[in-house]
Amino acid sequence: MSTPTLFSTTTFAKKPLKNRFVLAPLTRGRAGPTRVPNELMAEYYQQRSTAGLVMAEATAISKEGNGWVNSPGIYTQEMVEGWKTITERVHQQGSQIILQLWHTGRASHSDFHDGELPLSASAVKINGDQIHTPEAKKDYEVPRAMTVQDIKRTVEDFRKAAENAKAAGFDGVEIHAANGYLINQFLDASTNLRDDEYGGSIENRTRFLNEILEAVLTVWPAENVGSRISPNGIFNDMGCDDYRELYTHVIKRFTHYQLGFVHIMDGLAFGFHERGEPMTLEDFRSLYHGLIIGNCGYDQSKAETVIGSEKADLVAFGRPYIANPDLPQRMLNDWPLAPSDDASDWYGGGAEGYTDYETYKSA
Ligand SMILES: Cc1cc2nc3c(=O)[nH]c(=O)nc-3n(C[C@H](O)[C@H](O)[C@H](O)COP(=O)(O)O)c2cc1C
């Protein structure tokens, strides 16, 4: 067999992928206050269906899971209908689309919850940074530690969201266990100070994620389910000393459940907690037999290296895809990439800086 490249075809859950490009999940804040996916978003995803696999942005599983202004949800029938238009558009381009299921946990604010504090594994606040709420930019709050009843309700919310994703025509779901959101807050020893069966040992800290996976697997075949992890990440004030043992255990659980894919933010371009040597794709490959998606700071050459050496099966591009909807064609033809460096409209606004990036016009 020839060496795979970014442009080789492959399959996801037995269905063809036209290349090894993944559109990384990118919160773009265009759903408006109703959080219902709309036509503008459909156009954006259609434009970026040059990737064989499209990861839709982080999407709240419940009202309680919200923590970002104008980001979408998947917990009402209207939201399901909105997403349907998007999945149809992506399928028309011959690509598959996965929904990233999200609960923000402590990375939220009482302004999103009618004055109620956001939830987390423990009452540990995000240090330093501030959050945009529907009202203003504010300091983070000390979250309320979830009761076991809260945990069970949230597991059920993930299951229901997975069911809604299926009804909306997605090809699979990605459980968002990365970037300091709720599941990550349970995994990480610095944010999980619990002394019940959900805290303490690595097995206990992983229990919430396991329960979510088991619930989602009652809805979807395992080959359509994956999870995103950020073993090296510092975003949202994360990082713990036993991260190596933790994520080795987590990947073994993914193998146990025979998940179709794992999406690993192995690169350090989104911040590094510096608690030891970064974990690499090699740390995971021998422990996991499904598809591995690498991400974070990849350019074409780095992507070809990990795909060619089969350390990853696919590579997700985030920022490069913002300004280059035709990213695969540009890379294939050695056309220059447009800079994606105007962050002012990354996280909100209208069509400007969202759907108005053009494809490369060769002379
Ligand atoms: C505007 C923006 C929004 C993002 N939203 C999400 C998100 O919804 N879910 C997620 O897991 N990561 C999110 N990320 C992280 C990206 O998926 C990706 O991991 C990061 O940009 C690094 O990849 P890159 O170097 O190819 O951009 C976001 C990043 C950016 C710049």
The ligand as an SDF file (V2000), in Angstrom:
LIG
                    3D

 31 33  0  0  0  0  0  0  0  0999 V2000
  -12.0580   30.9450   16.8440 C   0  0  0  0  0  0  0  0  0  0  0  0
  -11.7600   29.6240   17.5150 C   0  0  0  0  0  0  0  0  0  0  0  0
  -12.8060   28.8770   18.0240 C   0  0  0  0  0  0  0  0  0  0  0  0
  -12.5610   27.6230   18.5950 C   0  0  0  0  0  0  0  0  0  0  0  0
  -13.6230   26.8670   19.0190 N   0  0  0  0  0  0  0  0  0  0  0  0
  -13.4240   25.5990   19.4360 C   0  0  0  0  0  0  0  0  0  0  0  0
  -14.5260   24.7400   19.7370 C   0  0  0  0  0  0  0  0  0  0  0  0
  -15.6900   25.0900   19.5760 O   0  0  0  0  0  0  0  0  0  0  0  0
  -14.2390   23.4960   20.1860 N   0  0  0  0  0  0  0  0  0  0  0  0
  -12.9460   23.0470   20.3580 C   0  0  0  0  0  0  0  0  0  0  0  0
  -12.7280   21.9050   20.7660 O   0  0  0  0  0  0  0  0  0  0  0  0
  -11.8940   23.8440   20.0420 N   0  0  0  0  0  0  0  0  0  0  0  0
  -12.1020   25.0770   19.5700 C   0  0  0  0  0  0  0  0  0  0  0  0
  -11.0340   25.8480   19.2010 N   0  0  0  0  0  0  0  0  0  0  0  0
   -9.7150   25.2290   19.0830 C   0  0  0  0  0  0  0  0  0  0  0  0
   -9.5130   24.7080   17.6570 C   0  0  0  0  0  0  0  0  0  0  0  0
  -10.3890   23.6360   17.3530 O   0  0  0  0  0  0  0  0  0  0  0  0
   -8.0770   24.2110   17.4240 C   0  0  0  0  0  0  0  0  0  0  0  0
   -7.8110   23.2110   18.3730 O   0  0  0  0  0  0  0  0  0  0  0  0
   -7.0690   25.3260   17.5840 C   0  0  0  0  0  0  0  0  0  0  0  0
   -7.4220   26.4410   16.7940 O   0  0  0  0  0  0  0  0  0  0  0  0
   -5.6770   24.8270   17.1940 C   0  0  0  0  0  0  0  0  0  0  0  0
   -5.6610   24.3830   15.8640 O   0  0  0  0  0  0  0  0  0  0  0  0
   -5.0300   25.3270   14.6980 P   0  0  0  0  0  0  0  0  0  0  0  0
   -3.6130   25.5960   15.0890 O   0  0  0  0  0  0  0  0  0  0  0  0
   -5.1480   24.5140   13.4360 O   0  0  0  0  0  0  0  0  0  0  0  0
   -5.8370   26.5780   14.6700 O   0  0  0  0  0  0  0  0  0  0  0  0
  -11.2370   27.1300   18.6750 C   0  0  0  0  0  0  0  0  0  0  0  0
  -10.1820   27.9150   18.1960 C   0  0  0  0  0  0  0  0  0  0  0  0
  -10.4360   29.1400   17.6200 C   0  0  0  0  0  0  0  0  0  0  0  0
   -9.2780   29.9350   17.0660 C   0  0  0  0  0  0  0  0  0  0  0  0
  1  2  1  0
  2  3  1  0
  2 30  2  0
  3  4  2  0
  4  5  1  0
  4 28  1  0
  5  6  2  0
  6  7  1  0
  6 13  1  0
  7  8  2  0
  7  9  1  0
  9 10  1  0
 10 11  2  0
 10 12  1  0
 12 13  2  0
 13 14  1  0
 14 15  1  0
 14 28  1  0
 15 16  1  0
 16 17  1  0
 16 18  1  0
 18 19  1  0
 18 20  1  0
 20 21  1  0
 20 22  1  0
 22 23  1  0
 23 24  1  0
 24 25  2  0
 24 26  1  0
 24 27  1  0
 28 29  2  0
 29 30  1  0
 30 31  1  0
M  END
$$$$
